[in-house]
Amino acid sequence: MGERIDHRAGGLRGWLLAALIAVSGCAYEMPDLPEPARIQDSVLFPSNERVMTTYCTAGKFGERSCHLAAFDLDGSNVKVYATPPGHRWQGARFSPDGKAFVFELNDTGRFSNKLAIMNRASGQWRIIEGSDSFKNWPSYHPNGKQIVFAVFDRTPDNYQSTSHVKTSGADMHNLDLATNKVRALTDFRFAKAGPPHFTGRGDEIVFGGYDPRKFLQDPNNSHHASSYDELYQTDTIYTVNETKHDWRPDFVIDGGTSLAIRAYSGHPIPSRGGKIIYFRSNLGKVGRLINSSRSNAIWIRENGQNRKLFNFSAVTGLIYNSTDFSLSSDKMYFLIWSSGRPFNSEEFDKGLWRVGVDGSNPRRLHIPWARLAVFTRKIAKAE
Protein backbone atom coordinates (compact mmCIF):
# COMPACT_ATOMS: atom_id res chain seq x y z
CA MET A 1 0.00 0.00 0.00
CA GLY A 2 3.02 2.31 -0.10
CA GLU A 3 2.65 3.16 -3.79
CA ARG A 4 2.21 6.84 -4.53
CA ILE A 5 -0.75 7.46 -6.78
CA ASP A 6 -2.87 10.41 -7.86
CA HIS A 7 -6.16 9.26 -9.31
CA ARG A 8 -6.65 12.51 -11.16
CA ALA A 9 -3.76 11.98 -13.58
CA GLY A 10 -4.75 8.77 -15.39
CA GLY A 11 -5.46 8.24 -19.06
CA LEU A 12 -7.14 11.08 -20.93
CA ARG A 13 -8.20 12.59 -17.62
CA GLY A 14 -4.56 13.21 -16.77
CA TRP A 15 -3.75 15.46 -19.66
CA LEU A 16 -7.16 17.04 -19.35
CA LEU A 17 -6.17 18.25 -15.89
CA ALA A 18 -2.99 19.63 -17.33
CA ALA A 19 -5.24 21.51 -19.72
CA LEU A 20 -7.32 22.83 -16.86
CA ILE A 21 -4.33 24.46 -15.21
CA ALA A 22 -2.87 25.74 -18.47
CA VAL A 23 -2.98 29.46 -19.03
CA SER A 24 -4.21 30.75 -22.36
CA GLY A 25 -1.65 30.21 -25.08
CA CYS A 26 0.45 27.72 -23.11
CA ALA A 27 1.11 24.16 -24.25
CA TYR A 28 2.22 21.05 -22.38
CA GLU A 29 3.84 17.88 -23.67
CA MET A 30 2.86 14.82 -21.64
CA PRO A 31 5.94 12.79 -20.61
CA ASP A 32 5.84 9.28 -22.03
CA LEU A 33 6.87 7.63 -18.75
CA PRO A 34 5.54 4.43 -17.18
CA GLU A 35 2.82 5.01 -14.58
CA PRO A 36 1.15 2.64 -12.12
CA ALA A 37 -2.42 1.46 -12.53
CA ARG A 38 -5.04 3.74 -11.03
CA ILE A 39 -8.74 4.23 -10.45
CA GLN A 40 -10.78 7.42 -10.76
CA ASP A 41 -14.37 8.72 -11.01
CA SER A 42 -15.73 6.18 -8.51
CA VAL A 43 -19.44 6.08 -7.60
CA LEU A 44 -21.72 3.74 -5.67
CA PHE A 45 -24.29 1.61 -7.45
CA PRO A 46 -27.91 2.45 -6.51
CA SER A 47 -27.79 -0.43 -3.99
CA ASN A 48 -24.87 1.26 -2.18
CA GLU A 49 -23.24 -2.19 -1.97
CA ARG A 50 -21.17 -2.02 -5.15
CA VAL A 51 -18.70 0.40 -6.78
CA MET A 52 -18.46 1.62 -10.36
CA THR A 53 -15.08 3.10 -11.23
CA THR A 54 -12.67 3.84 -14.06
CA TYR A 55 -9.62 1.59 -14.03
CA CYS A 56 -6.59 2.70 -16.09
CA THR A 57 -3.90 0.10 -16.70
CA ALA A 58 -0.24 0.53 -15.82
CA GLY A 59 2.14 1.61 -18.57
CA LYS A 60 3.21 4.57 -20.64
CA PHE A 61 0.70 7.32 -21.30
CA GLY A 62 0.26 6.53 -24.98
CA GLU A 63 -0.10 2.79 -24.37
CA ARG A 64 -2.35 2.49 -21.33
CA SER A 65 -6.07 1.83 -21.61
CA CYS A 66 -9.01 2.86 -19.41
CA HIS A 67 -12.03 0.67 -18.67
CA LEU A 68 -15.22 0.91 -16.68
CA ALA A 69 -15.07 -1.61 -13.85
CA ALA A 70 -17.29 -2.69 -10.95
CA PHE A 71 -16.84 -4.64 -7.73
CA ASP A 72 -18.58 -5.25 -4.40
CA LEU A 73 -17.53 -3.37 -1.28
CA ASP A 74 -15.38 -6.32 -0.20
CA GLY A 75 -13.63 -6.44 -3.59
CA SER A 76 -15.49 -9.51 -4.86
CA ASN A 77 -17.60 -10.00 -8.00
CA VAL A 78 -15.24 -8.01 -10.19
CA LYS A 79 -16.46 -6.98 -13.62
CA VAL A 80 -14.52 -5.08 -16.27
CA TYR A 81 -16.68 -3.86 -19.12
CA ALA A 82 -15.29 -5.16 -22.41
CA THR A 83 -14.63 -2.39 -24.92
CA PRO A 84 -14.26 -2.49 -28.71
CA PRO A 85 -10.63 -2.26 -29.90
CA GLY A 86 -9.19 1.21 -29.50
CA HIS A 87 -11.87 2.42 -27.06
CA ARG A 88 -11.38 4.10 -23.69
CA TRP A 89 -14.44 4.25 -21.44
CA GLN A 90 -14.59 6.25 -18.24
CA GLY A 91 -16.57 8.55 -15.97
CA ALA A 92 -19.83 6.57 -15.53
CA ARG A 93 -22.83 8.08 -13.70
CA PHE A 94 -26.12 6.26 -13.06
CA SER A 95 -29.56 7.34 -14.24
CA PRO A 96 -32.08 8.32 -11.53
CA ASP A 97 -33.94 5.00 -11.90
CA GLY A 98 -30.66 3.06 -11.79
CA LYS A 99 -31.42 1.19 -15.02
CA ALA A 100 -28.68 2.81 -17.12
CA PHE A 101 -25.51 4.86 -16.88
CA VAL A 102 -23.92 7.55 -19.02
CA PHE A 103 -20.18 7.55 -19.70
CA GLU A 104 -17.38 9.07 -21.79
CA LEU A 105 -16.12 7.16 -24.81
CA ASN A 106 -12.94 7.93 -26.75
CA ASP A 107 -12.33 5.87 -29.88
CA THR A 108 -9.94 8.22 -31.70
CA GLY A 109 -7.03 8.88 -29.36
CA ARG A 110 -7.46 12.57 -30.22
CA PHE A 111 -8.70 15.55 -28.23
CA SER A 112 -12.25 14.50 -29.07
CA ASN A 113 -14.68 12.05 -27.51
CA LYS A 114 -18.33 11.00 -27.31
CA LEU A 115 -21.00 10.41 -24.69
CA ALA A 116 -22.79 7.07 -24.51
CA ILE A 117 -25.47 5.35 -22.42
CA MET A 118 -25.51 1.67 -21.45
CA ASN A 119 -28.58 -0.30 -20.37
CA ARG A 120 -27.56 -2.26 -17.27
CA ALA A 121 -29.88 -5.21 -17.91
CA SER A 122 -29.02 -5.86 -21.56
CA GLY A 123 -25.50 -4.43 -21.70
CA GLN A 124 -26.44 -2.64 -24.92
CA TRP A 125 -24.97 0.81 -25.36
CA ARG A 126 -25.50 3.68 -27.77
CA ILE A 127 -23.81 6.98 -28.51
CA ILE A 128 -25.96 9.96 -27.53
CA GLU A 129 -23.55 12.79 -28.36
CA GLY A 130 -20.90 12.24 -31.00
CA SER A 131 -19.90 15.72 -32.13
CA ASP A 132 -16.21 16.42 -32.63
CA SER A 133 -15.45 18.02 -29.27
CA PHE A 134 -13.97 17.05 -25.92
CA LYS A 135 -16.69 16.38 -23.35
CA ASN A 136 -16.34 15.57 -19.67
CA TRP A 137 -18.30 14.75 -16.49
CA PRO A 138 -21.73 13.79 -17.85
CA SER A 139 -24.53 13.33 -15.31
CA TYR A 140 -28.31 13.03 -15.36
CA HIS A 141 -31.06 15.45 -14.51
CA PRO A 142 -33.24 14.06 -11.67
CA ASN A 143 -36.03 13.62 -14.24
CA GLY A 144 -33.78 11.34 -16.32
CA LYS A 145 -34.51 13.29 -19.50
CA GLN A 146 -31.40 15.47 -19.74
CA ILE A 147 -27.64 15.18 -19.43
CA VAL A 148 -25.35 17.98 -18.30
CA PHE A 149 -21.65 17.93 -19.20
CA ALA A 150 -18.63 20.16 -19.77
CA VAL A 151 -17.04 20.90 -23.15
CA PHE A 152 -13.42 22.00 -23.38
CA ASP A 153 -12.17 24.25 -26.16
CA ARG A 154 -9.29 23.07 -28.26
CA THR A 155 -6.95 24.58 -30.79
CA PRO A 156 -5.79 23.15 -34.14
CA ASP A 157 -2.40 22.06 -32.81
CA ASN A 158 -3.96 19.64 -30.31
CA TYR A 159 -6.65 18.31 -32.62
CA GLN A 160 -4.73 15.23 -33.75
CA SER A 161 -3.24 14.06 -30.48
CA THR A 162 -3.85 13.69 -26.78
CA SER A 163 -0.21 14.31 -25.90
CA HIS A 164 -0.15 18.00 -26.85
CA VAL A 165 -2.45 20.12 -24.71
CA LYS A 166 -3.52 23.65 -25.54
CA THR A 167 -6.93 24.88 -24.45
CA SER A 168 -8.73 28.18 -24.08
CA GLY A 169 -11.65 27.47 -21.78
CA ALA A 170 -14.49 25.25 -20.58
CA ASP A 171 -18.28 25.66 -20.57
CA MET A 172 -21.31 23.66 -19.47
CA HIS A 173 -23.83 22.12 -21.88
CA ASN A 174 -27.21 20.41 -21.70
CA LEU A 175 -28.33 17.44 -23.86
CA ASP A 176 -32.06 16.71 -24.24
CA LEU A 177 -32.33 12.92 -24.60
CA ALA A 178 -35.71 13.12 -26.39
CA THR A 179 -34.55 15.48 -29.14
CA ASN A 180 -30.74 14.96 -29.01
CA LYS A 181 -30.38 18.74 -29.01
CA VAL A 182 -27.40 20.24 -27.22
CA ARG A 183 -27.61 23.69 -25.66
CA ALA A 184 -24.83 25.74 -24.07
CA LEU A 185 -25.70 26.72 -20.50
CA THR A 186 -22.66 28.96 -20.02
CA ASP A 187 -20.40 31.00 -22.26
CA PHE A 188 -17.67 31.90 -19.78
CA ARG A 189 -14.62 29.95 -21.05
CA PHE A 190 -13.39 28.99 -17.60
CA ALA A 191 -9.66 28.43 -17.17
CA LYS A 192 -10.49 25.65 -14.70
CA ALA A 193 -13.73 23.79 -14.14
CA GLY A 194 -15.24 20.81 -12.34
CA PRO A 195 -18.18 18.42 -12.72
CA PRO A 196 -21.58 20.08 -13.23
CA HIS A 197 -24.76 18.76 -11.62
CA PHE A 198 -28.43 19.59 -12.12
CA THR A 199 -29.96 20.81 -8.87
CA GLY A 200 -33.46 19.61 -9.81
CA ARG A 201 -34.89 23.10 -10.23
CA GLY A 202 -35.58 23.32 -13.98
CA ASP A 203 -32.33 23.63 -15.95
CA GLU A 204 -30.38 25.01 -12.98
CA ILE A 205 -26.89 23.58 -12.54
CA VAL A 206 -24.16 23.93 -9.94
CA PHE A 207 -20.45 23.45 -10.67
CA GLY A 208 -16.96 24.61 -9.83
CA GLY A 209 -15.31 27.09 -12.17
CA TYR A 210 -12.47 29.58 -12.01
CA ASP A 211 -11.35 32.55 -14.09
CA PRO A 212 -14.16 33.13 -16.65
CA ARG A 213 -11.85 34.31 -19.42
CA LYS A 214 -14.48 35.58 -21.82
CA PHE A 215 -15.30 38.30 -19.31
CA LEU A 216 -12.08 38.91 -17.45
CA GLN A 217 -9.78 39.01 -20.48
CA ASP A 218 -12.07 41.31 -22.42
CA PRO A 219 -10.51 44.83 -22.33
CA ASN A 220 -14.00 46.24 -21.83
CA ASN A 221 -14.28 44.32 -18.55
CA SER A 222 -10.91 45.26 -17.05
CA HIS A 223 -12.65 46.86 -14.06
CA HIS A 224 -14.31 43.51 -13.31
CA ALA A 225 -11.03 41.58 -13.41
CA SER A 226 -9.51 43.31 -10.40
CA SER A 227 -12.67 42.90 -8.31
CA TYR A 228 -12.89 39.23 -9.27
CA ASP A 229 -9.34 38.55 -8.12
CA GLU A 230 -9.93 40.47 -4.90
CA LEU A 231 -13.19 38.76 -3.98
CA TYR A 232 -13.19 35.35 -5.66
CA GLN A 233 -9.57 34.29 -6.09
CA THR A 234 -10.17 30.77 -4.78
CA ASP A 235 -13.96 30.60 -4.37
CA THR A 236 -15.34 28.78 -7.35
CA ILE A 237 -18.92 27.54 -6.84
CA TYR A 238 -21.39 28.77 -9.45
CA THR A 239 -25.12 28.28 -9.88
CA VAL A 240 -26.52 29.02 -13.33
CA ASN A 241 -30.09 28.85 -14.66
CA GLU A 242 -32.34 30.44 -17.28
CA THR A 243 -32.36 33.80 -15.55
CA LYS A 244 -29.00 33.76 -13.75
CA HIS A 245 -26.00 33.84 -16.10
CA ASP A 246 -23.50 35.54 -13.85
CA TRP A 247 -19.72 35.22 -14.05
CA ARG A 248 -19.37 35.76 -10.28
CA PRO A 249 -19.29 32.80 -7.86
CA ASP A 250 -22.24 32.33 -5.53
CA PHE A 251 -20.53 32.93 -2.19
CA VAL A 252 -17.21 33.57 -0.48
CA ILE A 253 -16.09 30.93 2.02
CA ASP A 254 -13.12 33.04 3.12
CA GLY A 255 -13.02 36.82 2.79
CA GLY A 256 -9.45 37.10 4.05
CA THR A 257 -7.22 39.72 2.44
CA SER A 258 -4.25 37.39 1.95
CA LEU A 259 -4.69 35.56 -1.32
CA ALA A 260 -1.71 33.34 -0.46
CA ILE A 261 -3.58 31.56 2.35
CA ARG A 262 -7.22 32.21 1.42
CA ALA A 263 -9.35 29.07 1.65
CA TYR A 264 -10.98 27.62 -1.43
CA SER A 265 -14.36 26.03 -2.05
CA GLY A 266 -15.32 23.72 -4.90
CA HIS A 267 -16.65 20.37 -6.12
CA PRO A 268 -20.30 21.15 -5.26
CA ILE A 269 -22.88 18.32 -5.27
CA PRO A 270 -26.57 19.18 -4.78
CA SER A 271 -29.08 17.24 -2.70
CA ARG A 272 -32.76 17.56 -1.78
CA GLY A 273 -33.66 19.35 -5.01
CA GLY A 274 -30.90 21.88 -4.61
CA LYS A 275 -31.95 22.91 -1.11
CA ILE A 276 -28.53 21.85 0.15
CA ILE A 277 -25.12 21.77 -1.54
CA TYR A 278 -22.26 19.60 -0.35
CA PHE A 279 -18.85 20.94 -1.27
CA ARG A 280 -15.16 20.66 -0.47
CA SER A 281 -13.15 23.36 1.30
CA ASN A 282 -9.90 23.69 3.23
CA LEU A 283 -11.12 26.49 5.49
CA GLY A 284 -9.73 25.94 8.98
CA LYS A 285 -6.64 25.69 11.13
CA VAL A 286 -4.70 22.59 12.17
CA GLY A 287 -1.86 23.43 14.52
CA ARG A 288 -0.05 26.34 12.91
CA LEU A 289 -1.33 25.50 9.43
CA ILE A 290 -4.06 27.79 8.14
CA ASN A 291 -6.31 26.70 5.25
CA SER A 292 -3.99 23.85 4.31
CA SER A 293 -4.56 20.35 2.96
CA ARG A 294 -4.75 19.16 6.59
CA SER A 295 -8.05 21.03 7.02
CA ASN A 296 -9.61 19.76 3.79
CA ALA A 297 -13.20 18.76 4.56
CA ILE A 298 -16.71 18.20 3.24
CA TRP A 299 -19.00 21.14 3.96
CA ILE A 300 -22.74 21.70 3.58
CA ARG A 301 -24.49 24.87 2.42
CA GLU A 302 -28.11 25.23 3.48
CA ASN A 303 -30.35 28.32 3.71
CA GLY A 304 -27.39 30.49 2.75
CA GLN A 305 -25.23 29.19 5.61
CA ASN A 306 -22.05 27.09 5.41
CA ARG A 307 -21.21 24.38 7.93
CA LYS A 308 -18.36 21.87 8.05
CA LEU A 309 -19.46 18.23 8.24
CA PHE A 310 -16.14 16.46 8.77
CA ASN A 311 -12.49 16.48 7.73
CA PHE A 312 -11.45 13.88 5.18
CA SER A 313 -8.63 12.82 7.48
CA ALA A 314 -11.15 11.93 10.21
CA VAL A 315 -12.51 9.23 7.88
CA THR A 316 -9.39 8.11 6.03
CA GLY A 317 -6.65 8.62 8.61
CA LEU A 318 -4.53 10.12 5.84
CA ILE A 319 -2.82 13.47 5.68
CA TYR A 320 -4.46 14.66 2.51
CA ASN A 321 -2.62 14.48 -0.81
CA SER A 322 -5.52 14.13 -3.22
CA THR A 323 -9.15 13.59 -2.34
CA ASP A 324 -12.36 13.28 -4.30
CA PHE A 325 -15.90 12.32 -3.35
CA SER A 326 -19.26 11.44 -4.89
CA LEU A 327 -22.79 11.19 -3.48
CA SER A 328 -24.91 8.03 -3.57
CA SER A 329 -28.15 7.91 -5.56
CA ASP A 330 -30.28 7.97 -2.39
CA LYS A 331 -28.19 10.84 -0.94
CA MET A 332 -27.30 8.74 2.13
CA TYR A 333 -23.59 8.04 1.55
CA PHE A 334 -20.41 9.65 0.30
CA LEU A 335 -17.86 7.57 -1.57
CA ILE A 336 -14.44 9.07 -0.85
CA TRP A 337 -11.19 8.48 -2.68
CA SER A 338 -8.08 9.63 -0.86
CA SER A 339 -4.36 9.23 -1.23
CA GLY A 340 -1.79 10.53 1.18
CA ARG A 341 0.46 9.77 4.11
CA PRO A 342 -0.99 8.19 7.25
CA PHE A 343 -0.43 10.01 10.51
CA ASN A 344 3.00 9.22 12.04
CA SER A 345 4.15 7.40 8.91
CA GLU A 346 6.23 8.16 5.82
CA GLU A 347 4.49 5.48 3.72
CA PHE A 348 2.00 6.55 1.09
CA ASP A 349 -1.46 4.99 1.09
CA LYS A 350 -4.61 5.29 -1.00
CA GLY A 351 -8.10 3.89 -0.90
CA LEU A 352 -11.88 4.16 -1.10
CA TRP A 353 -14.19 4.77 1.85
CA ARG A 354 -17.99 4.68 2.11
CA VAL A 355 -19.32 6.94 4.85
CA GLY A 356 -22.70 8.34 5.85
CA VAL A 357 -23.35 11.94 4.84
CA ASP A 358 -23.14 12.87 8.52
CA GLY A 359 -19.73 11.19 8.81
CA SER A 360 -21.08 8.06 10.51
CA ASN A 361 -20.17 4.41 9.91
CA PRO A 362 -17.04 4.88 7.77
CA ARG A 363 -15.98 1.73 5.96
CA ARG A 364 -12.80 1.24 3.99
CA LEU A 365 -13.43 -0.74 0.81
CA HIS A 366 -11.21 -3.36 -0.72
CA ILE A 367 -9.90 -2.43 -4.18
CA PRO A 368 -9.13 -5.62 -6.15
CA TRP A 369 -6.07 -4.28 -7.96
CA ALA A 370 -4.72 -7.69 -9.01
CA ARG A 371 -8.02 -8.94 -10.44
CA LEU A 372 -8.62 -5.70 -12.29
CA ALA A 373 -5.21 -6.09 -13.94
CA VAL A 374 -5.97 -9.71 -14.91
CA PHE A 375 -9.35 -8.84 -16.40
CA THR A 376 -8.01 -5.97 -18.49
CA ARG A 377 -5.15 -8.12 -19.82
CA LYS A 378 -7.71 -10.68 -20.95
CA ILE A 379 -9.68 -7.99 -22.76
CA ALA A 380 -6.51 -6.75 -24.46
CA LYS A 381 -5.63 -10.25 -25.66
CA ALA A 382 -9.14 -10.71 -27.06
CA GLU A 383 -8.93 -7.56 -29.18
Secondary structure, DSSP 8 states (H G I E B T S, - for coil): ------GGGSHHHHHHHHHHH--TT--EE-----B--EEEEEEE-TTSSEEEEEEE-SB-TTT--EEEEEEETTS-S-EE----TT-EEEEEEE-TTSSEEEEEEE-SSSS-EEEEEEETTT--EEEEEEEEEEEEEEEE-TTSSEEEEEEE---GGGSS-SSEE----EEEEEEETTTTEEEES----EEEE---EE-SSTT-EEEEEEEEHHHHTSGGGHHHHHHHHHHHSSB-EEEE-SS---SS-S--S---S-TTT---EEEEEEETTTTEEEEEE--SEETTEESSGGG-EEEEEETTEEEEEEEHHHHH-EEEEEEEEEE-TTSSEEEEEEEEEETT----EEEEEEEETTS-S-EEE---HHHHHHHHHHHHHH-
